[in-house]
Amino acid sequence: MCDLHFACMQVRFYRNGDAHFAGLSYPVSAERHRTLDALLEDLTHTIICDRTLPLGVRFLYAADTGRRVMTLDQLKDGASYVCSTRPQFRRINYARICVDRPSRSPQVGVCTSETT
């Protein structure tokens, strides 16, 4: 969890266009993530998925508006954001994913290959 000595917020991250990923609740702190690039790199290693993020996390968008996040100052505590490899936001109702169906992944943030 976050230390009380520096600013910390809890936000939820989704994968762009992935209607089966219920999102990842993630602490973002000024101490750990000094730049947006540091956060993107951290998210790349946290929500790895070759299908939806083949080149890692390169862009962040506000889940409700689709506006691109350019700086850490734009992040709001309790808000939801969409991670993307490409500069194209796929508009789906990300907020309903958690309610309607659970993530297919056994661990939040990890893609698994389904075998039959």
Summary of the structure (lengths in Angstrom):
residues: 116
radius of gyration: 13.7
end to end distance: 38.1
largest distance: 49.4
contacts: 309
relative contact order: 0.25
helix: 18%
strand: 21%
